[in-house]
Amino acid sequence: MNECNGLTRMNQPQVTGAMCVDSKGLCLISKGTADPAASGYLSEISRCANHVASTNEDSPVTAIEFGKTCVGHFGICTMRLIDEQILIKRGDNVTTVIYKDKTK
């Protein structure tokens, strides 16, 4: 459990949730807005990102950003606001997931 440091980040600005996931995709612990039901999906996304960015260095941090789309005249999207982000970092035994609200 020492490998998961995501829960220590809960007191940082913009962080709304954190989760630790084991190597099989099972949620070990979650706090805040982190959804334990998504642990397997997030672990698999991180595994795939590691495969794509295979280097001898540390595993990459995978960012999933989403938000609201504002629609202008005639159904044309004129602006997209990214206001939420999920950061995923895979370790040797534990994957750390951080949920952030970029509007804070």
C-alpha positions in Angstrom: 0.0 0.0 0.0 3.0 2.3 0.3 3.1 2.6 -3.4 -0.2 4.5 -3.6 0.3 8.1 -2.7 -2.9 9.4 -4.3 -4.8 9.8 -1.0 -2.2 12.2 0.3 -3.1 14.5 -2.5 -6.7 14.9 -1.4 -5.8 18.2 0.4 -4.4 19.8 -2.7 -6.4 22.4 -4.6 -8.6 21.1 -7.4 -8.3 17.4 -6.3 -11.8 16.0 -5.7 -11.0 12.3 -5.4 -8.4 9.6 -5.3 -8.2 5.9 -5.7 -5.7 3.1 -5.4 -6.2 0.1 -7.7 -4.4 -3.3 -7.5 -2.8 -5.1 -10.5 -6.0 -7.0 -11.2 -8.1 -3.8 -11.4 -9.7 -4.0 -8.0 -10.2 -0.9 -6.0 -8.1 -1.0 -2.8 -9.3 2.3 -1.4 -11.1 5.4 -2.7 -12.0 8.8 -1.4 -14.0 11.8 -2.6 -15.5 11.7 -6.1 -13.4 8.6 -7.2 -15.8 5.9 -8.4 -14.6 2.4 -7.3 -16.8 0.9 -10.0 -14.5 2.4 -12.6 -11.3 0.9 -11.2 -11.0 -1.9 -13.7 -11.5 0.4 -16.6 -9.0 2.9 -15.4 -6.4 0.2 -14.7 -6.8 -1.2 -18.2 -6.5 2.3 -19.8 -3.3 2.8 -17.9 -2.0 -0.6 -18.9 -2.7 0.2 -22.6 -1.0 3.6 -22.3 2.1 1.9 -20.8 2.1 -0.5 -23.7 1.9 2.2 -26.3 4.5 4.4 -24.6 6.8 1.5 -23.8 10.1 2.9 -22.6 12.6 1.9 -20.0 11.6 5.0 -18.0 8.8 5.5 -15.5 5.3 4.7 -16.7 3.5 7.6 -18.2 0.7 9.6 -16.5 -2.5 9.1 -18.5 -4.9 12.1 -18.5 -8.6 11.8 -19.3 -10.2 15.2 -19.8 -13.8 15.9 -20.2 -16.3 18.7 -19.8 -19.1 20.6 -21.3 -19.6 21.5 -24.9 -21.3 24.8 -25.7 -23.3 24.8 -29.0 -23.5 28.0 -31.0 -25.8 28.8 -34.0 -26.9 26.2 -36.4 -25.6 23.3 -34.2 -22.0 24.3 -34.7 -19.8 23.8 -31.6 -18.1 27.0 -30.9 -16.4 26.3 -27.6 -15.4 23.3 -25.5 -14.7 23.7 -21.8 -12.5 21.1 -20.2 -13.4 21.3 -16.5 -12.7 17.8 -15.2 -9.7 15.5 -15.4 -8.7 12.0 -14.3 -4.9 11.4 -13.9 -3.8 7.7 -13.9 -0.3 6.6 -12.9 0.6 2.9 -13.0 3.2 1.6 -10.5 4.7 -1.9 -10.1 1.8 -3.2 -7.9 -0.7 -0.3 -7.6 -2.2 2.2 -10.0 -2.9 5.6 -8.5 -5.9 7.6 -9.9 -6.5 11.3 -9.1 -9.7 13.1 -9.9 -9.4 16.9 -10.5 -11.9 19.7 -11.0 -10.2 22.4 -13.1 -12.8 25.0 -12.4 -11.7 25.4 -8.7 
